[in-house]
Amino acid sequence: MTSGPLLLFHADGHAPGGEITLGSNGGTVEVQAEAKCIVPLRRLEIVLNGQVVASREAADGDKEVALNEKIQVPGTGWLAARCCARQGLGTSWANMLAHTSPVYLQAPGQQLFSASGAAWMMTLIEGSETWLENLATRPDPARFMQIRRVFADARVELHRRMHQHGDHA
């Protein structure tokens, strides 16, 4: 996603959307990120499971910033890069930012699960089902049933995972 900057990212040579298999205790992943923008950048960050684990501040006026780091990861999760432009450049430039899709991290015997994330996803599924039933333009009946089934299957699978992780809601 970008509102202006060009952002490139690799983790152990894997592009966003790729998957890295780690040992059962995690491991070290080498990340490379590079951001370029038509306006001065402020910061380039590496994010592990939503938390900043490495960052590089751009020098005043720099329109390019790069980062190459080795990140210790505990196990299953995801890594991504994000960047933003300097503040105070006027309303059209102040919100320039970019965020990559993740590189996924897998470790034997570990699963990534967030109870609050699962609850939010359930809210989104239920809201989508309500919208589908009450507001959506109806396609042909077969297609409508197919769309219903996607949401129903997602709800069942999410309930299964929530129960598996101790959430009995």
NORZI-V361851 format. One record per residue. RES is the residue in one small letter. SS is DSSP state (hx for helix, st for strand, lp for the rest). PHI is phi in radians with two decimals (none if undefined). Layout:
res->RES ss->SS phi->PHI
res->RES ss->SS phi->PHI
This chain:
res->m ss->lp phi->none
res->t ss->st phi->-2.63
res->s ss->lp phi->-1.95
res->g ss->lp phi->2.84
res->p ss->lp phi->-1.14
res->l ss->st phi->-1.59
res->l ss->st phi->-2.24
res->l ss->st phi->-1.95
res->f ss->st phi->-2.63
res->h ss->st phi->-2.49
res->a ss->st phi->-2.21
res->d ss->lp phi->0.86
res->g ss->lp phi->1.43
res->h ss->st phi->-1.61
res->a ss->st phi->-1.38
res->p ss->lp phi->-0.89
res->g ss->lp phi->1.68
res->g ss->lp phi->-1.35
res->e ss->st phi->-2.35
res->i ss->st phi->-2.03
res->t ss->st phi->-1.71
res->l ss->st phi->-1.77
res->g ss->st phi->-1.28
res->s ss->lp phi->-1.12
res->n ss->lp phi->-1.82
res->g ss->st phi->1.50
res->g ss->st phi->2.89
res->t ss->st phi->-1.88
res->v ss->st phi->-2.14
res->e ss->st phi->-1.57
res->v ss->st phi->-2.01
res->q ss->st phi->-2.25
res->a ss->st phi->-2.43
res->e ss->st phi->-2.52
res->a ss->st phi->-2.13
res->k ss->st phi->-2.34
res->c ss->lp phi->-2.64
res->i ss->lp phi->-1.39
res->v ss->lp phi->-2.12
res->p ss->lp phi->-1.03
res->l ss->st phi->-1.55
res->r ss->st phi->-1.85
res->r ss->st phi->-2.69
res->l ss->st phi->-2.10
res->e ss->st phi->-2.27
res->i ss->st phi->-1.91
res->v ss->st phi->-2.05
res->l ss->st phi->-2.01
res->n ss->lp phi->0.90
res->g ss->lp phi->1.60
res->q ss->st phi->-1.96
res->v ss->st phi->-1.23
res->v ss->st phi->-2.02
res->a ss->st phi->-2.77
res->s ss->st phi->-2.67
res->r ss->st phi->-2.40
res->e ss->st phi->-1.43
res->a ss->lp phi->-1.40
res->a ss->lp phi->-1.15
res->d ss->lp phi->-0.95
res->g ss->lp phi->1.59
res->d ss->lp phi->-1.19
res->k ss->lp phi->-1.83
res->e ss->st phi->-2.43
res->v ss->st phi->-2.56
res->a ss->st phi->-2.29
res->l ss->st phi->-2.55
res->n ss->st phi->-2.41
res->e ss->st phi->-2.43
res->k ss->st phi->-1.82
res->i ss->st phi->-1.97
res->q ss->st phi->-1.46
res->v ss->st phi->-2.07
res->p ss->lp phi->-1.32
res->g ss->lp phi->2.86
res->t ss->lp phi->-0.97
res->g ss->st phi->2.89
res->w ss->st phi->-2.67
res->l ss->st phi->-2.16
res->a ss->st phi->-2.61
res->a ss->st phi->-2.11
res->r ss->st phi->-2.60
res->c ss->st phi->-2.60
res->c ss->st phi->-2.59
res->a ss->st phi->-1.45
res->r ss->lp phi->-1.15
res->q ss->lp phi->-1.37
res->g ss->lp phi->1.37
res->l ss->lp phi->-1.69
res->g ss->lp phi->1.81
res->t ss->hx phi->-1.10
res->s ss->hx phi->-1.31
res->w ss->hx phi->-1.86
res->a ss->hx phi->-1.11
res->n ss->lp phi->-1.80
res->m ss->lp phi->-1.30
res->l ss->st phi->-2.70
res->a ss->st phi->-2.61
res->h ss->st phi->-2.54
res->t ss->lp phi->-1.45
res->s ss->lp phi->-1.22
res->p ss->lp phi->-1.46
res->v ss->st phi->-1.74
res->y ss->st phi->-1.55
res->l ss->st phi->-1.98
res->q ss->st phi->-2.06
res->a ss->st phi->-2.35
res->p ss->lp phi->-0.97
res->g ss->lp phi->1.33
res->q ss->lp phi->-2.06
res->q ss->lp phi->-2.24
res->l ss->lp phi->-1.61
res->f ss->lp phi->-2.57
res->s ss->lp phi->-2.20
res->a ss->hx phi->-1.04
res->s ss->hx phi->-1.20
res->g ss->hx phi->-1.13
res->a ss->hx phi->-1.14
res->a ss->hx phi->-1.09
res->w ss->hx phi->-1.14
res->m ss->hx phi->-1.09
res->m ss->hx phi->-1.11
res->t ss->hx phi->-1.05
res->l ss->hx phi->-1.14
res->i ss->hx phi->-1.09
res->e ss->hx phi->-1.11
res->g ss->hx phi->-1.13
res->s ss->hx phi->-1.15
res->e ss->hx phi->-1.11
res->t ss->hx phi->-1.09
res->w ss->hx phi->-1.07
res->l ss->hx phi->-1.02
res->e ss->hx phi->-1.27
res->n ss->hx phi->-1.97
res->l ss->lp phi->-2.19
res->a ss->lp phi->-1.21
res->t ss->lp phi->-1.19
res->r ss->lp phi->-1.44
res->p ss->lp phi->-1.37
res->d ss->lp phi->-1.09
res->p ss->hx phi->-0.98
res->a ss->hx phi->-1.14
res->r ss->hx phi->-1.16
res->f ss->hx phi->-1.05
res->m ss->hx phi->-1.14
res->q ss->hx phi->-1.14
res->i ss->hx phi->-1.15
res->r ss->hx phi->-0.97
res->r ss->hx phi->-1.11
res->v ss->hx phi->-1.03
res->f ss->hx phi->-1.16
res->a ss->hx phi->-1.11
res->d ss->hx phi->-1.11
res->a ss->hx phi->-1.10
res->r ss->hx phi->-1.11
res->v ss->hx phi->-1.08
res->e ss->hx phi->-1.13
res->l ss->hx phi->-1.14
res->h ss->hx phi->-1.05
res->r ss->hx phi->-1.05
res->r ss->hx phi->-1.17
res->m ss->hx phi->-1.08
res->h ss->hx phi->-1.12
res->q ss->hx phi->-1.05
res->h ss->lp phi->-1.73
res->g ss->lp phi->1.57
res->d ss->lp phi->-1.65
res->h ss->lp phi->-1.72
res->a ss->lp phi->-1.28
